Amino acid sequence: MTRVLHRLKPAVFATSLLASTSALGEPWVDTSDIFLRESIQHLADLHVITTPTTTFPLMWNDIARDLRKAKTHLLDDEALSAFAYVNQQLRMAKKGYKRIELNVANEDARFTSFGDPYRDASNIQMHTSFMTEHFAAKFSPRFNASPSDGDKVTYDGSYIAAYLGNWVASFGMQDRWWGPGWDTSLSLTNNARPMPALALSRKSAEPMTIPFTSHDIPWTVTTFMGVMDDDRVVEDTLLWGFRLNFKPAPNWEIGLTRLAQWAGDGRPKGLDTFWDVLAGLDNCGGVGPSEEECADGEEPGNQMAGYDIRYSTSLFNHPLSLYFTSFAEDGDSKGGLSILGEERYQGGIDTRANFLDRHWRLFVEWTDTYATCRDGGNGDGTSSIGDCYYEHHIYKTGMRYNGRTIGSLYENDATSVVFGAISQVQNNLAFETKFRWLQLNKDNSDKAPEDPLIGNTLTPIAENMLMLSGKIQYSYQRWRYTFGGSISESTFDNDIDDDTDMTLFVNIEYNL
């Protein structure tokens, strides 16, 4: 599998180059535009869009269908504004684009959330895409003079895809965001660079009808096999991901997610091993291998799994949404109300408000990744040392890729509380702002503070941070400008002076 992925990697670029002279287009919504996501979610909360909306990339197919069927004469000004922006972006996706993007920043972004334009500071990237009835491709080479991971030329965002009935098979380097969170997610985010992966996704969330009723449940599913080809303890580890996303009722959305690391240099990698991964037979001394077999290196892999729920309603005729995620590390169920192992949590609430002559989505989001696993420390979860979440004793680099976690922006052993505001796009202008209260590496411990391949990628010691960030996006004809920055104040437990940091960036896009 690893060799196949490596051999396919240059093919995606060659195919995209040959295809770039054809008709243009793109089949899905990626993670680059928070304002588009906000407008899509607003229409979904109003039941104008009926497809599940918490799994990205998100297919345009059902969104286009729902926009065609929308009764626009029944929508208020706020909904019409969202409808107009989504429809505009859909038209652009249909006809495609060739775009050049330039980013200039005074330093790398410490956290990269949905819609944030960069990870490494100061780079230039080209995007060109095309789509036919049965085929799609995108070519996105990027040059960075001083990348944090050493790769000056990357192809993040590039892919080739083919439609197979109601399925889309693809290969490429695509950012994924799984979950309802606006600031972060515990499973997959675009915090880390995308890895090369083969993927299969449902094209349309065609509903399943409950037998003997007329009740329909729209559902979609996506799965991928990626290769973690960065510098890590177990080279060329494979990452399998699976997500089932469905809406049992118009105001409810549920997602079920699994991630598993397996194979890699020196590790079992046959189909029988992957079957054990699929069956969850990998908890040593539990439902998986015996302690003796694990000691001999026969543990199949490292898994995480969980679920998320989003519920939208109204309170006193005012829109309100609640969302919750439980996402767990390897481990047997602890019993009681717990149906998973070493789970951590995320919760949030969002609503809408009108001020400054604009429509806004306001949210408060909380996450906790401070897990004290029973198989470490005191062996019973009573240890005050975490160093467990996103970690593994064999795959010691953990659920990380190119120096960043693939999940929460804030790594393990962290608590975050984020207040955010996202405006709708009106008169080609939009705003986003966040205030973050963060406790990073709360246990003041790191698995290997001298080894960059192991342990916490943000800080080896405890850090308490307050951060205010924001951005402004303005579009004019073929140009799109995004200006933003952040200011943060950090305090430390280790008799280290407080630290104030400021970042500024500008991102310029031009459609050829």
Salt bridges, closest charged atoms under 4 A:
GLU26 OE2 - LYS138 NZ 3.49
ASP30 OD2 - LYS138 NZ 3.99
ASP33 OD2 - ARG480 NH1 3.86
GLU38 OE2 - ARG352 NH1 2.28
GLU38 OE2 - ARG361 NE 3.01
ASP45 OD1 - ARG310 NH1 2.78
ASP45 OD2 - ARG361 NH1 3.60
ASP62 OD1 - ARG65 NH1 3.24
ASP66 OD1 - ARG65 NH2 3.02
GLU78 OE2 - ARG352 NE 2.48
GLU101 OE1 - HIS127 NE2 2.87
GLU133 OE2 - HIS134 NE2 3.96
ASP149 OD2 - ARG193 NH1 2.76
ASP151 OD2 - ARG193 NH1 3.16
ASP156 OD2 - ARG193 NE 3.00
ASP175 OD1 - ARG119 NH2 2.73
ASP183 OD1 - LYS434 NZ 2.90
ASP183 OD1 - ARG436 NH2 2.99
ASP229 OD2 - LYS9 NZ 3.28
ASP230 OD1 - ARG232 NH1 2.97
ASP236 OD1 - HIS6 NE2 3.41
GLU299 OE2 - HIS392 NE2 3.23
GLU299 OE1 - HIS393 NE2 2.85
ASP308 OD2 - ARG243 NH1 2.78
GLU342 OE2 - ARG374 NE 3.04
GLU343 OE1 - LYS334 NZ 2.83
ASP350 OD2 - ARG310 NH2 2.95
ASP350 OD1 - ARG361 NH1 3.03
ASP368 OD2 - ARG344 NH1 2.50
GLU391 OE2 - ARG400 NH2 2.88
GLU411 OE2 - ARG400 NE 2.61
GLU432 OE1 - LYS471 NZ 3.57
GLU463 OE1 - ARG110 NH2 2.81
GLU509 OE1 - ARG99 NE 3.01
